[in-house]
Amino acid sequence: METITSRPLIKAQKFVSKEELMKLVDIYMDRTFDEDMQVIEDTGGIKEFESLLGVEFSQGLKSDEDPSERISHFGSNKKTDKEPPSFWKMCWQIFKDKILITLSVLGFISLVIGATLAEHPEYGWIEGFSILVSVVVIVFVTAINDYQKEKKFFELQSIHKDRQHFTILRDGSYKTIHPDEILVGDILKIDQGCIIPVDGIIIASHHLQVNEASLTGENDNLHKASYEKCIKKIEEYLENNVPGQSSKHDIPSPICISGTNVVEGIGEMLVIAVGENSKEGRIKGLSIGEDENTPLKTKIDNLMNKVSNLAIAISFTSVFILYIRFFIELGVGTAAWDTDDGIRTLIGFVVEGIVILVVAIPEGLPLAVTLTLAYSVKKMQQDHNLVKKIRACEIMGGADTICSDKTGTLTKNEMEVKSFSINSTIYERSELNQLFQNHDDYLGFFKDAISLTTTARIDEDKREIGSKTELAMIKLLNSLGITDYEYIRDYYKGKIIAKNPFSSVRKRSSIIIQYNEDIKRIYVLGASEYILSSCTHTLTPEATINKIKKIQRTKSNKDINEMASEGLRTIGLAFKDLSESDLDQAINIKNYHASLEETDLVLIGIFGIYDPPRDEVQKAIEDCKAASIKVRMVTGDNKATAFSIAKSIGIANKNSLVLSGEEFRKEVEGIVCEKHRTEICECQNTKGNARTDVVGNIERFKEIIDNLDVLARSQPEDKYILVTGLKQLGHVVAVTGDGTNDAPALKKANIGFAMGISGTEMAREAADIILLDDNFSSIVKAVLWGRSIYENIQRFLQFQLSVNLTAVTVAIVGVVSIKSTVLTAVQLLWVNLIMNTFASLALATESPSDSLLTRKPNSPKSSIITKLMLKHIFGQSFLQISIILVMVFAGEWFLPEYGNTSDMSVLVNPDDSSMVRSGRPYHLDGSKDYIDFYDDPDYGPSRHFTYIFNIFVLFQLFNEINSRKIRDEWWIFSNIKKSNFFIPIWLFTFIVQVIMVEFGSIAMSCHQEGLTVEQWFICVAWASSTLAWRFVLLLIPPYKVNDQVNEESNWDSWFHWSSWVITKSWKKLRVFKLIP
């Protein structure tokens, strides 16, 4: 690897070159101590970058500047996302299937031979041409479906990306833009939870921590600071340490890399590289990821492998039997060799074998999966679920546990201050106006503290911007006639010494300001219990500071519990004045800011903030219970508040266990490495030896988990422990998250839901699904769609396997007995198109019904084919096979001929002129039957086998209606309008079948005159018997019915049952002398 040497950046023409800036980033990545800092220092310091990039740090870029010059020089941040493949490329990919290529080659050979060597070349080419047309139709129809699916997924991913926005400084004021619009030279604001979209240099920061694991794999939070602060840190480090014995991150760096996560703090950075020139862009340009296989697709692949292996064996056996029989007949003299006819016959055998293979292999399964996923993902978006990872749709169908946040998900996130406690006395909201009118000094403390500890605001257009909790306090100020909170913030903007943003671990935020020439003051806002425990004094309404006595502390704690029991969130507000010596002394402590915000505070008051539950959440919780899904609330509120809300919406009851995060961690002993059984281990940084997290005391976890309904005062770590333990016990877990620190739990869970409104970008990036409305009821809709996906695939499977079994069995019997498949190659290809493409559209796109929420989740271990499905698959196949084979071998005795017998092509049974003539090409003994008529253009295909082809296809159409129900439901037409495609596709298929029978003639191996109206009614009557037969099957209970069984045992039962059915059917046919 080439060593990157550090040297000062040189300005080329108007700007420094992009290559110089990219090298600065590379030097940071390869730093051993402070090489990146040396480059900036040798360049002339951070201020020199104003000249190098043509920007003033205090003003940002100018809006009237033409961005094209910067884009031309530095590149654009617009991502060049991979477009979906073109339609023609998809056609080519589908056509590359070996089976389709083989069919095309054989179809072409058949066409050439038929047009040149056949006895009647004027129509001998038609069969070969029909095969080629069928291949083209299959390719085009499949490509259209795949193309539409890819377009939908691409659109959904684009919607997710379009939701991202960042704040930049231009013309001295902040504005929000899409990351695509960020330019080199922009001043970009970054804060907790965001994923940095560009490379940059920090020019201002407060407690900024960045995680670069996505880039380096090292899961450590790195301190980032401005260039000036980093210089000071270097000087301090060198005073106390020996040079050359340092590690690369002993001192902070101002360099931030694209694609990394801000886990704490806030900052502003100068953008130095964008798009493909950023570090993330350069890495992405070197690698292309592969799509991950989903659980359902894995099951489908396993099923297809087993069926395909069986299909190959059947196809090979069929061709082998045809060839053996052909050469035996030549050998014994019952048939004479004719070169042209013999070659055509031998090629025809191969074509028939391949077509059997095409029909037997359930190629429509992957198409059905992609179709139902594409359809469901689009519909889920309408239900406020933006799917990022397709696998999540399927997994939601098996979710049996949901760990949900409270605020904004179970509640409306419409915060309002209901009460306020001052000096151990609770005042209702309506009493505060009168109280503050007589206490101006206290009001001064009150409004300063709120103004400076919050950043929320209400703009001129009445738009609410910022945290809902903070907005509740701002609205309280407004109700008191105080509207100058923005002025207070601006006044102290240049007097801020330090900020410590809210942390879910510390449960507080704080700010230190230079209050006046003599006083530095810290204001602290946070969880009431934490703030109260840090306070030694209280501020009275008269603005005097009194020491908190034991009885008063007890009363304050009682006030907190009283407000919490009413479902109010309790937030404490406090301050402390600092002397110069206090600050100097604290700075020598490693975590100096925390030491200042946790001791000797003066309590200003405690807010009681109400956030009402969502109107629909109680119904959603009831639906989850009916669906056998356990809902647990995980919240940062105290135990009393959390239990009150949980009980009101139906999550908790009097028997529920409510634990705080701290209690929970102690009970289950946190997270440990599975291998080493320690919290910290070698696995974390060892390549190829990834750590597996488990709960420290899983036995204790098992004891408490069933009754644990609420986890209060929790940290993101507690949510991670909860999810880990549940997964250890085999649960399929969905979890919600909105904060940066929720990312590990979102990734750990089977399905992670991030909040689309209140969630951080880091949480959204880690999630599988984004809740666009932050609403719990949308999660229930995701469950509904997840179960619907699974059921739609089962519907399709029930239908397709019935067709497979029937078509293959009939084909094999035909090959063995009459030296030909009952249905011709072209007819079987049409059947294949019906059962693959059309059926997948009709059956795999049905919208879910509410009844799905009354069933248990889909077990990951259960087979996708249930015993009830097997009953209908084999039952319907048995009916169809029986009727079709009886018609093949005895149809000339009961299928009437209504055609004009004076027409040469209308042939009748010699022994019964009211019935059709046999259309079997050969007798059972191998002698010719109808084959000579078939090859004669005056006669062509028989009416007998046209009947059979038509009845076979109509069988599938009526069974398609049956297959909509997979659980022995009696009324098969219920919710038939739930699918927008079923009825139109069913009617379309029926109409095309009519056209093929009536006008297909030789091309479709149908009678020249088609079928008469009377014969059509007979066909429909026979085919519709499958509807009545279903009611007979409903009366037959499958042995030891268990709707979800182990996959292996289900396959064993399937093959056991199929062997039994085939054996019994074979014996019956021999008894009736229908086969030799």
N, C-alpha and C positions, 0 to 999 in steps of 0.2 A: 504493500500500500504506500502511495506517495505521501511523504511528510509535508504538511502544510505549514509553511513558515509565516511568522507574524511580521508584518510591516505596516507602516501607516497607509491609510486610504488616500488615494490621490484623485482629485477632481479632474474629470475628463470633459472638456467642453462645458456644457451648462450644469450637468449633474455628474456625480461619481458613477462609475460603471456598475452595472448589476452584478458582474462577476466579482468585483471587489467586496460588495456587500454579502454575496453568497459565501465568499471565503471567510468573512468574519464569523458567520454562523458555523461553518465547518471547524474553524479554530476553537470556537466554544465547545463544540461536540467532542473535540479531541483534547480539551484542556487537561492539564495535570495540576495546575494551580490557578493562575490568573492571566493566561496568555491572551484571552479575549479583552481583558481590561487593558493590557499593555498596548494592543492595537488601537483602542479608543484613545488612550493617553498619548501615544505617539502621533496620532492624527491631530491632536490639539484639544482633546477633551470632548465631552458630549455637545457643547455649544457649537463646535465646528460643524456638526451635522446639520445645523440650520442652513449653512452655506452649501454643504455638499448635496443637500436634498431640496433646497429652495423653499424653506418653510420657517415660520416663526412658531416656537413652541407655545407661546402664550395665545396665539391667534389661530393656529392651524392653517391648512391650505385655504386659498381664496376660492369662493364659489364661482367667480367669473373666469377662473383660469381654465383654459381648454385642456381637458384631461387626456386628449389623444396623444399629446407629446410625452406625457409620463407613461402612458400605456405602451407607446412605441418603444420607449427607452427601457422601462423596467418590466414590462409585461402586465397582463391583466389578471385579476384574482378570480375571474369567471372560470368555473370548473368545466373542463371538457369531459362531460359524462359520456359514458358509452351509450350510444343510441341503440335501440332495439334493432335486430337484423331486418333487412329489407324483406319484402314479401317473396321476391324471387330467390333470395338466398335461402329462405326457409323452405321453399319448394325444392331446391336442390338438396338441402340437408335431409329432407324427408325421402326424396327419391333415392338417396344413397343407401337406403335400407336394402340389405342383401336379397331379401325375399322379393321386393318390388323389382329390383334389377333383374333377378332370375325370371320373374314372370314376364317382364318386358322383352327379354331376349327370346324366351320361348314363344311369346305371343307374336313377335316379329317373324320367327322361323315358321310358325304355324300360318301366318299371313302369306308369306312367300310361297310355301308349299301349296297352300290352298289355292293361291292365284295362278300357280303354274302347273302343278302336278295332279291336282284333284280331278275327279271324274267330271265335276261341274265347276270349273274355275270361275264362272260368272258370279257364284255366291260362295264358293269355297273359302274365299279370303275373309269372310265376314266374322267367323269365330275368332281368328287371330286378331283382327282389327278391334273386335269388341273387347278382347282382353286388354289391349293397349289403351283403349278409351277408358276402361274401368280403372286402370292404373293411374291415368291422368286425373280422373275424377277424384280418386282417393287422395292423391297428392295435393290437388287444389283445395279440396274441402278441409283436409287436415291442416294445410298451411294457413288457410283463412282463419281457422279457429286458433292456431298457435300465434299467429300474427296479432289477432285481436287481444289475446291474453297478454302477450308481451307489452303491447301498447298500454294496456290498463295498468300493469305493474309499474311501467316506466312513469306514467302520469302520477301514480300515487307517491312514488319516490320523489318526484319533482315537487309535489304539494308539500311534502315534509321539508324539503330544502328551502322552499319559498317562505316558510314560516320563520326562518332565522333572521335576526336583525341585530345590529351592533350600533353603539353610540360613538360618534367621532366629533372632533372639534374642528369647525370651519367658520371662518370669519369671526372668531372669538366667541361663538356660541355653539352649544351642543345640538346635534341633530342625529336622527336615527336613520340608518341606511341598511340595505341588504349587503351581505358580505361580498357579493360579486362586484359592488361598486367601490370597495376600499382600494385606495391608491397608495403607492410608495410615497412617504412623506406625510401621510395622514397621522393625526394624533388620535389613537384608539383607546377608549375606556374599556378596561377589563375588570370583572368582579367575580366573586365566588359563584361557581357553577358553570361558567362559560367555557367553551372549548375555543382556544385561541385560533383564529382563522388564518393568520399570517405570521411571518417572522418579524421580530421587532426588538427595540431597546427600551427598557423601562426608564422613564424620565421623572416619575413620581409614584409613590406607593405607600400603602399602610398595611403592614402585616401580610404581605403577599406571599402565598405559598402555591407552588405549581407542581403538579405530578406529571412526570415525563414517561410514565410506564408504557404508554401507547407507542412511544418512539424507541425507548431504550430497553424496555422490559424490566427496569429497576423501579420497584414500587415504593419509592421514597418521595416524600414531599420536600421540595427544594425551595429554600428561601430566595426570593427575588427582591432586588432593591434598585433604586436609582443609582446612576454612575457615582454621584457624590457620596452616597451612603456606602457603596461598595469600597470606594477608596479609603474611607475611614475604617471599615472593617479590616481591610488589608493591613493598614498601619497598626491597628490594635493587635491583630494576629501576630505580626512579625515581632512585636514587642515581647510577646509571651511564648513564642514557639521558635523552634530551630528551622530555618529554611531547608527545603529538600525532604522534609519528613511529613509533608502535608498530603492530604487527599484532594481530589479534584473539586469537592464541594464543601471544603472547610470554610471557604468564604463565599458569600452570595455572588451571583452574576446578574447583570442587567439584561442579559440576552434571553428572550422568550422565543420558543419554537412553535411553529404551527402544528395543530393537532394535539397539543398538550392541554391539560385540564387545570383550571384555577380552582384549588380546593379551599382556599381561605384568603380573605383580604380583598383589597381593591387596588387599582393602579391605572396609570396612563402610560402608553408605550408609543414610541415612534416606529412607524411601519417601515421596514427596510427590504422586505422581499415578499412577493405575492405569487399566487397561482403556481405554475409549474416551476418557477424559480425559488419558491419557498422550500424548506426542508421536506415538509410533508409531500409537496407536489413532486419533488425529485424522486422521493422514495416510491410514491404511487406509480410513477412513470416506469419503474423497473419491475413492477410485479402486477400480476393480474390474478385475482382470487377466483376460486371456483365456487359455484353455488352449492350450498350445503343440502344434503338429502334430508327430507323431513321424515318424522316417524311413520306417518301414513304411507309415504312413498316407499319406505323400507318394507312395510308389510306388503304393499302391492308388488314390489320387486320380488319378494320371497314367493308370493302366490304365483306370479308370472313365471318364475323360474321352474316351479314344480309343474305347472300346467304346460309350459313350453316343452319341457323334457318329455312329458307324456305325449304331447302333440307330435313331436319329432318322431317318436317311436311309432305312433299310429300312422303317420304319413309314410314313413319308410316302409312299414309293413304292408300298407295298401299297395304301394307301387311294386313292391317285391312280389306280392300275390298276383297282381296283374301281369307282370312279366313272366313269372313262373307258369301261370295258366296259359299265356299266349304261346310260349315255346313248347309247352306240353302238347297243346293242340296241334302245333306244327309237326311235332315229333310223331304223334299217333295218327296223323293224317286227317284229322277232322277239319283242318283249315289249311289252305294253300297260301304260299308266300307270294305277295304282290309287292314289288318294290315301293311304288308310290304310296299305296294304301298302307303297307307295313310301316314305312317310316313315319307316316302321319299318325298311325295308331300308337307307335312307341313313344313319340313326342307327346301325344295326347295323354298317355299314362303319366308321364312326368308332370305335365301341366295339372292333371287332376290331383296328383299327390301334393304338389305345391299349394294348390288352392285349398286342399284339406288342411294343410299346415297353416295357411293364412286364416282360415275360419277357426281352427282349433286354438290358435294362440290369441289370448285376450288382449290384442294390441290397443283396444279402446280404453283399457284401464288407466294408463298414464294420462291419456287425453281427458278422461272423466275427472281425474284428480286435478289437473291444471284448470279445467273449466270450472269446477265447483269452487276451487280456491279463488280464481279470478273473479267469479261472480260474487262470492261471499265477501271478498276484500272490498269490492266496490260498494256492496250494500252495507258493510260494516262502517264504512266511512260516512254513509248517510245516518248511521246510528251513533255518530261521534266517536268512532274508533278508527284512528289512522294506523294501519298495520305497517310496521317497518320490516318485520321478519315474518315471512309467510308461514313458517313452522308454528308460530304462535296461534294461528287460527285453528289448526288441528288440535294442538295440545289443550286449548281452552275447553274442548269437548270432554276432556278427562279431569279437569280441575276439581278437586274435592275440598280445597281450603283456599280462602282469600284472606290475606292480611292487609287490612286497609288503613290508610291514614284517616284522621277525622276531619280536620279543617279543610273545607272546600270540596271534599269528596263525599263525606257523609253529611256535612253541613253546607249551608248556602255560601259561606265565606262572605257574609254581609254583616260585618262586625259593628256593634254599637255599644258604647259605654252605658251600662245600666246603673252602676253604683260606683262610689269612690270612698275609700277609707282614709281618713285623716286623723292622725293621733289617736288611733284605736277606736274611732267612731265612724260608722258607715252612714254615708249620705246617698240618698237616691238621686238619680239624674235630675229630677225636677227641683231638688233642693239646692243644687250647686250654684245656680245664678244668684240667689239671695245670699248664700254663704260668701261668695267671692266679692260681692258688692261692698262688703264691710271689711275686707281683708286684702287690700291692694298689694301690700308687701309680699304676702304669701303668693298672690296671683303672679307676681313678677318671677318668683322662683319657679312656679308651676309652668308658665308659658315658656320661659327660657329652657327649662329642662326638656319639655316636650319638643320644642323647635329644634334643639341641637342633637337630641338622641334619635330623632327620626329623619327620614329623607322623603317621606311620602308628601304629596301635594295635590291640590285641586286647581287645575288651570283655569284660564279665563273662559274656556268653553265648557266648564263644569265637568271635565273629564277627570276621573280619579286615577292617579298614577302612584304606584308603589304598593307596599305591604298593606293588606287589609286591616291588620291590627293597628299599624301606625295611622292609617286613615281614620280609624275610629277615634283616635285621640285628636287628630286634626279637626275632625267634625265637631268634637266636643269644644275645642277652642273656638271654632266658628260660631257655635251656639251661644258661647259666652261673649260674643262680639269681638273676639280677638282674631284679626286677619293678617297681622304683620309677622307671622312666623317666617315667611320668606325673607323679610327684611332682617330679622334676627340672625338667620343663617348667613346672609350676605355680609352682615356686619362682622361676624366672627370668622368668616372664611379664611382671612389671612392670619388669624390668631389661633388656628388649630395646631396644637403641638403633636397630638397623636390620636389615632382612631383604632378601636379594636372592634371589628364587626361582630355581629351575633354569631355565636357558635352553639350547636346543639349539645356540645359537651359541657361548655361553661354555662349555658342557659342565660346568657346576658350579652349585651353590647355596651360599649362605653366610648366616651370622647373626652379628651383633655384639651382645655382651651386656656389661653392667657386672658383671664377674666378682666383684670385691670393691671396696672403697673406692679402691684404688690402681690396679687393673688393669681395662682393657677388653680383651676377648678376642674374636677372630673365629675361628669354626669353618667349615671349607670341606669340602664333599663333592662329588665329581665324577669324571669320566673319569680313569683312573689316569695316563695319559701326561701329561695337562694338569696334574694335581695335582703329579706328580713333578717336572715341569719348573719349577713355581713354588716348589718347596721348596729351601731351602739347608741345612736341618738335619733331623735325624731323631730321633725319641723312641725310646730303647732300652727293653727290658723293665724295666730298673731305674729307669725314669722320668728318666734323664739325657738332656740334649739335646746331641747331637754334630753337628758339621759333616759334611755329606755330601761325601766325597771322590770323585774321578773313578772310581776302581775300584768304589766302592760304588754309584755311580749306574749304572754299567754292569751291575753285578750285579742291581740293582733292575729295570732295563729287561729283563734276561734273565728275571727272575722273572715279569714281566708277560707276556712272550711265551710262557713255559712254561705258565702258567695259561690263556692265551688259546688256545694250540694244543690244549688239552684241551676247548675249547668253553666255557670259563668267562668270564663278564663280569667285568672288572676295575675296581673302584671304589676310588678313593683317598680317604683321610680325613686332614685336616691341621688345624692351628690356628696362631695367632700372637697373642701378647700385644701390646696397643697402649698406648702412653703417650698422655697428653692431647695432647701436641704432635704425635704421629703423626696423630691423628684431626683435629686442627685444621688441620694442613697439608694433609691429604688432602681435606678438605671444600672447599678452594679450587680443587681440580681438578674439572672438569666431571663426569667419570665417577669420582668419588672412591671409590665402593664397589668398583668393579672394580680400582682401583689397590691397594686393601688386600688383596683376595683372590687376587691374582696374583703377589705378590712376597714373598720372605723367609719362606715358610711353614715350619712344622715338621711333618714327615711322621709321622703316628701309625701308619699301616699301609695295606695294600692288600688288599681283599677279593677272593676268587675265588668268584663266584656262578654256580651252575649252574641253567640253565633248560632242562629236557629237551624235545626236539622232540615234537610231538603224535604220537600213535600212528598216526594215519591220514594224516599229511601226506605221507609218502613215496609212498603209493599215489596220493594226489591229484596230486603232481608228475608221476608216471608217466602219469596220465590226461591231464594237460595236454600232455605231450610227444606222446602218441598223437593228441591233438586239434589238433596243430600250433600250440600256444600256448607261447610262450617265457615262462618265469618268471624274474624277476630279484629278488634280495633287496636291499633298501635298509634299512640299519640304522645305529644310532649306535654300535654296538660297534666295537672296533678290527679291523684287517684279519685278524689271525690267528684271533680268535674267530669272526668272520663267515664266513671261509672254512671253518673246521672244521665249523660247523653246516651251512653250505650244502652241503658235500661229503657230510655224513652223511645228508642228506635227498634228495640227487639233483639239486640245483640246479647245483652246481659240480663240475668235474673238474680233472684236472691241466693241461688246456689253457685253463682259464677265466682271464679277466682280472679281477683284483680291484683296484679303485682306491679310495682314500680320497676323501672329498668334495672336499677341497682339490686333490688331483691331478686329479680329474675337471674341476673348474672351470677349472683352468689349461689343460688339454688342449683343451677345447672353447670356451674364451674366454667362458664365461658366457652371459647373456641380453642381447640388444640389441633396439632398435626396428627393425622391418623397413624402415621408411621412411628413418630417419636413420642407421641402423647405429651408434647410440650407446646406452650404458646408460641415460643420462638424456636425455629429449627433451621437446619442446614438446607432443607428442601427449597426454601424461598429463592435462593440465588444459585441453585445448582441446575445446570442445563440438562434437560432430558429426565429430570427427577421432580416433576411438578408436585407441589404440596396439595394434599387433600385435607380440607378442613372438616372436623367433626365436633360435635358437642362433647365437652369434657365429661359430663356425667349423664349419659343417655338414659340410664335407668331412672334417675330422678326426673329427667325430662318426660319420660313416659308416664310417670305417676301424676304429674301436674298438668300435662298438655290438654287432656280431654276437657277439663273445667276452666282452663285459662282462656277467658274471653276478652280480657282487656289488659293491655300492657301500657302503663302510664309513665309519665316523666321519662320516656324512653329516649335513647340515643340511637343513631343509625346502626351502631354496633349491635344493639339489642335486637333490632329487626333482622339483622344478618344471622344472629344466633338462632332466632326463632325459625327462620326459613331453612337454615341448615339442618336443624333438628327434625323438622317436619319432613324434609326430603329423606333424611336418614331412615325415618320410619316408613318410607314408601309412599308418602302423600305426593300428590301433584299440586304444587303450590303456585298461586297467583299472588303478586304483591304490588302495592302501589307505592310510588315515591315521587317526591317533588324536589328534594334538595340534592346538592352535590354529593353529600356523604351517603345518600341512599343508593348510589350507583352500585356498590358491591352487592347489596341485597337484591337489586333489580336484575343484576347479571346472574346471581346465584339461583334465583327462583326459576321455576319452569317457564313462567310467563311474567314479565315485568311490565307494569303499566306506569307510564310517566304522565304527569299532569301537563296538558297542553297550554293551559293559561298561566298557572302559578309555578310550573316546574322550571328548573334550570336547564340550560342546554346540555350540561353533562348528564343529568338524569334522563333527558329525552334521548340522548345518544346511547345510553346503556339499556334503554327499554326495548321491548319487543313491539309494544302497542302504545300509541299516544292517545290519551283521553282528551279529545278536543274540547270537551265541556267540563272537565274535572269532576264528572258526576258518577257516583257509584252505580246508579242504575244502568249506565252505559256498559259497565263491566258485566252485568247480568245479560245484557244483549249480546255481548261477546261470547258468553257461555252458550247462549242459544244458538248463535251462528256456528260455534265450534262443534256442538253436537249435531247440528244440521249438516255440516260438511261430512261428518262420519256417516250419517244416515243416508245422505245422497249417494255416497260411494257404495254403501250396502245395497241400495235400490238397484243401482246400475249392475253391481255384481250379480245380484239375484237374477236379473234379466239376462245378462250376457252368458253366464254359465249355463243357464237353461238352453239358450240358443246353441252354445258350443256343444253341449252334450248331445242335443238332438241332431244337429247337423252332422257331427262327426260320426255318431252311431249309424245314422241313415246312410251316410256315404260309405262307411266300411261294409255294411250289409250289402249295399249295392255293388261294391267292388267284388266282394266274395261271390255273390250269387248271379248277377247279371252283367259282370265284366265292365261295369261303368258306375260312376257315382250317379245317384238318383237326380241330383241337380247338376247342371253343367257348370263349367268353370266360370262363365260369365254370370250365371245365376247365383253361384256361391259368392262371387265378388260383390254382387248387389246386396246379398244378405249380410256380408261382412260390413258393407257401408252402413246398412241400417243399424246393425247392432253396435258398431263402434262409434261412428260420428253422430248420427241422428239420435240414437238412444242416449248418448252421453249428454247431448244438449237438452234432451227432454227430461231425463231423470236426475241429472246431476246439478240442476239449477233451480230446484224447488226451494222456496223460502220456508223458514222454520215455522212450526206451529207451537203455541204455548204449551202443548202437552209434553214437549221435550223436557220442560222443567219439572215434570213429575217423575222423571226417571233418574236412575243413579248415573253417576259419571261413567264414561267409557274407561274401562281398565286398560292400562298400557300393555298388560300381559294377555288380554283376551284376543281371541281370533276375530278377524274382521268378518268372518262368515260364522253366523250363529246356527244353532241346531234348527231353529224355526225356519231360517233361510234354506237350510239343506232340505228340509221337508218339502218346501215349495219348489226348489230347484229340481230335485229328483222326481217329485210328484208330477209337475208340469211336463218334464222331459218324458216321463213314462207315458203320459197321455198322448203327447205329440208323436213320439216314436211309434207307439202302437198303431195310431190312426194312419200315419204316413206309410208305414210298412204294409199294413193291411191294404191300403189303396194301391201301393206299388204292385203287390202280388195278387190282388183280387179286385182291383178297382173296376175292371171291365165288367164285373157282375153287378155293380150297384151305382156306378156313376153314369147318369143318363146323358144321352146325346140328343140335344134339341136342334142341332144345326140342319141345314139343308143337305140331305143325303145325296142329292143330285150333284153337289159340288164334289169334285174328285178328292179334295183334301179332307172331306168329312167321311171318316171311316168308322164303321160300327162293328160290334162284336158279331162274328158269324153265327153264333148260337143264340144271340138275343139282339135284334136290330135296334132296340130302344136304348142300348147301352153303348158306351164308347169302346173302340177297339183297344186292345192291349198296346201300350206304348213302350213296353220293355224292349230294349235293343236286342237282347239275347234271351233265349230260354234258359232255364236252370241247368239244362244239360249242355249248354254252350252253343247250341244251334241258333241260327238267326231267327229273330222274331220281327221286330219293327225296323231294324237297322237299315234295310234296303229302302224302305219308305222314307226314312229320315233323310237319306242322302239324295232322294229324288226330289227335284224342285217342284214337281207337280203336287207332292204331298207335304214334305217338310216335317217339322216337329209334330208330335201327336197331341191330340186333345187330352188324352189320358194324363200325360206328364205335365201338360199345361195346368190341368186341374191341381196336380200335386204341388207344382211350383207355387201356384197362387195360394193354395191352402196353407202351405208351409210359411209363406211370408205373412199371411193374415194371422196365422197362429202367433207369430212374434209380435204383431201389432196389438192383438188383444192381450197377450201376456205382458206387454209393456204396461198396460193399465193395471194388471195384477201386481206387477213388480213395484208399484208405488207404495205398497204396504208390505212391511217386513216383519210385523209382530202379530200376525194372525188377526188383524182388524177385520171386522165383518164388512163394513161399508167402504168399498174400494174407490168410490168417487168423491169422498170427503176431501175438502181443500184442494181439489184438482186445479182450481184457479190460482193457487199459491205460486205455481210456476207460470211465468209469462210465455214459456216456450212449449210446454207439453202439448197442448191442444193444437196450436199451429203446426208443429212438427209432425204430430200424429196424422193430421189431415193431409199435410204435404206428402208424407211418405205413402199414404193410401192413394192419393191422386197419381203420384209417379208410378206406383204399382199398376194402377189401371192403365196408364199410358203404355207401360212396358208390355203388359199382357195383350193389349188390344192392337198395338202398333209395332211391338218389338220384333215380332215374327222370327225369322231365322237368327237375327243378331242376338235375341234374348232366348233362343231355343223355345219359342212359344208357337202355338198353332197359328197358321196364316190368317185365320179368321178370328183369332182371340177366343173369347168365351161369350156365350149368349147371356142375356140378362138373367134367364132362369139359372144358368150355371153359376153366375156370380152370386145369386142368392144362396145357392147350395154351398158354395165356398165359404161365404160369410157365416152360414149356419154351423158348418163344421168347425170353423176357426173359433167362433164365439163360445164353443163348448168349453174352452179353457177358462172362461169366466165362471161357468157353473161348476166346473171341476174344482175350482179353488174352494168353493163352499164345502165340497166333499172333504178336501184336505184339511179344512179347519176342524173337522170332526175327529181327525186323527191326531192324538197328542203325541209329539215326539218323545222317545224314551228318555226318562229322567231329564226333563226339560230344565235347562239352565241357560239363560240367554247369553251369558258371557262365560266362556270356558277357555281353558288353556289352549293356546294356538296349536301346539303339537298334538294334543289329544283330539282336537277338532279335525285336524287333517287325517288322523288315524280313523276317526269315525266316518269321515267323508269317503276315504278310499275303501273302507270296509263296506259301507253302504252301497257305493257305486259298483263294487265287485259283485255284491249280492244281487243288485238290480239287473246288471248285465247278464249274469249267469242265469237268473230266473227267466229273463226275457228270451234268451237264446233257446232255453229248453222249450218254452211255449211255442216259439216259432217252428221248432223242429217237430213238435207234436202235431201242429197244423200243416206240416209239410210245406212251409213257406220258404224254407231254406234247406239245402241239401244236408 
